Amino acid sequence: MLLEHRPSGVLVEVLTLEELYNPCRPEIIGRLQAGEEMQDPETFMKSELIFPSGETLPRCWFDAHYREKIALNKVTTIGV
């Protein structure tokens, strides 16, 4: 899977898909897709990655408590 590294604008090949989907992991291992030679794998923060279309990553991929926050918001709006 290819994602865009927001600070540099360069595509990153995700080498560890399991880490990408795991909300408890803040980073992934990937390889920059720059130049003709294959780059060495390096670590990228998920918060700095977006889809090539410009969309952000799903919240459930980097926030392990996203469901709790949704439920809390519903409770506070219903109680008002």
C-alpha positions in Angstrom: 0.0 0.0 0.0 1.2 3.5 -0.8 0.6 6.5 1.4 1.8 10.1 1.1 4.2 11.5 3.7 2.6 14.8 4.4 5.7 16.8 5.4 7.7 15.8 2.3 4.9 15.0 -0.2 6.7 11.8 -1.2 5.0 8.4 -1.5 5.8 5.8 1.1 5.4 2.1 0.6 3.9 0.6 3.8 5.9 -2.6 4.7 4.0 -3.4 7.9 0.3 -3.4 7.1 -0.5 -4.9 10.5 1.1 -1.9 12.3 -0.9 0.5 10.0 -4.2 -1.0 11.1 -3.2 -1.4 14.8 -4.4 1.7 16.7 -1.9 1.0 19.5 1.1 1.5 17.2 1.9 5.2 16.5 4.4 4.4 13.7 4.9 2.1 10.7 7.8 0.8 8.8 7.9 2.0 5.2 10.1 2.8 2.3 10.2 6.1 0.5 9.4 5.9 -3.2 11.9 8.5 -4.3 14.4 8.1 -7.1 15.2 5.0 -9.1 16.9 2.9 -6.4 15.0 1.1 -3.7 15.3 3.0 -0.5 16.1 1.5 2.9 13.2 0.9 5.3 12.6 3.6 7.9 10.0 4.5 10.6 7.2 6.9 9.8 4.7 8.4 12.3 1.1 7.5 11.2 0.1 11.1 12.1 2.3 12.3 9.2 0.7 10.0 6.6 -2.3 10.5 4.4 -3.8 8.7 1.4 -2.4 9.9 -2.0 -5.9 11.4 -2.7 -5.4 13.8 0.2 -7.7 12.0 2.6 -6.6 11.4 6.2 -6.2 7.9 7.6 -9.3 6.4 9.4 -9.3 7.5 13.0 -9.6 3.8 14.1 -6.1 3.2 12.7 -4.4 5.6 15.1 -6.8 6.2 18.1 -7.5 3.1 20.2 -10.1 4.9 22.1 -12.1 6.4 19.3 -15.3 4.4 20.1 -15.2 5.7 23.7 -15.0 9.3 22.5 -17.9 8.8 20.2 -20.0 7.2 23.0 -19.0 10.1 25.4 -20.1 12.7 22.8 -23.5 11.0 22.4 -24.0 10.9 26.2 -23.2 14.6 26.6 -25.4 15.7 23.7 -28.3 13.6 24.9 -28.0 14.9 28.5 -28.2 18.5 27.4 
